[in-house]
Amino acid sequence: EVRFTPIAYDPEGDSITTTYSGWMTTNAYTTTYTDAGEYIVTITVSDGEQESFQHVQVTVVNVNRAPVFIN
């Protein structure tokens, strides 16, 4: 599982919202074998007037799949 827990604050004390775009559109994603590769997730925080963002690179490595019987 890939999970982001960003820590952000607004200097004026306004409440902020966090959004995710790119490979992930929420803060958590359970990977599968076919997800192996490199991805970019953009995390954006906003107080409704101003916003800041950060690009995060995620690398998903191959996982070991269970053996399969062939008839």
Secondary structure, DSSP 8 states (H G I E B T S, - for coil): -EE-------TT----EEEEEES-SSSEE---GGG-EEEEEEEEEE-SS-EEEEEEEEEE-----------
